[in-house]
Amino acid sequence: MAKKKKDISAIKEQMDYRLRQWCGRIPPRRRIAIVLILLFLFAGLSLYITFSSLFSFGKDEREKLNFKHIEGLQLELKDERNKRVV
């Protein structure tokens, strides 16, 4: 277990180092532009996937959900007066 944590920690540190090294070369204004472009790109993609799935929900007859009303539950009432032994 400790070896796995150590390996994961080493991979995380290596990825962090490479990302900082790569981002360190980008000028600050361009870095902000890249972050904003990626933000709008991913937000737009997320909205597209959400709305396209909502609009296509139930259009195909095979995928259409069949809703039925819940029927009343028939309960048996036990009457203690009728079960008395005389």
N, C-alpha and C positions, 0 to 999 in steps of 0.2 A: 504494500500500500504506500509506504514511504517512497519507494523507488518510482512509482507512478507519479506521485505528487512532484518529485524532483524532476522527472522528465517533462512533465507538463509545464512546470515553472521555467525550465530551461528553454523550451519551445516558445513560451510567452515572452521571455526576455529577448530571445533572438528576433521574434517578429516585431517587438517594440523597437528594438535597435534599428532594424531595417526600415521600418516605417518612419522613424524619426530622421534617419539618414536621408531617405528619399524626400520627405517633406521639408527638410532643412535646406534643400537646394532650391526650393520654390520661393520666389519673392512673396512677402506677406499679402500684397494686394491680389496677386494671382491666386494665392492659397484661399483667400476669402471667396473669390469668384468661383473657384472649383468647388468649394464646399456648398455655396449657394446653388450652383448648377446641379450638383448631385442631389441636394435636398429637394429641389423642384422636380427633378427627374423621378426620384423614388416616390415622392408624394403623388405625382401625376400617374405613375404606374399603379400605385396602390388604389387610387380613386378609380382608375379605369377597370381594374380587376374587380373591385367591389361593385361598381354600377353595372358592368357587363354581366356579372353573375346574377344580380338582382333582376335585370331586365329579361334574362333568358330563363329565369326560374319558372318552370311549369309550362313553357311554350310547347314543348314536345309532348305528345299524348302519352308516350311511354313513361315520361318522367312526372306526369301530372299526379299529384297526390289525391287520393280519394279520402275525403273526410266524411265521417258518419257521426250522427248524433249518439251520445252516450245513452244507452237504454237504462231504464230504472232498475235498481237492484231489488229483487224480490226477497224479502226477509221472512223467515218463519218466526212468528211470535210464540213464545212458550207461555202458556197460561198455567200457573201453578195451581189454580183452583180446580182444574179438570184432572189433575194427576194425583189428587189425594186418595189415599186408600182408606176406605171406610171400614 
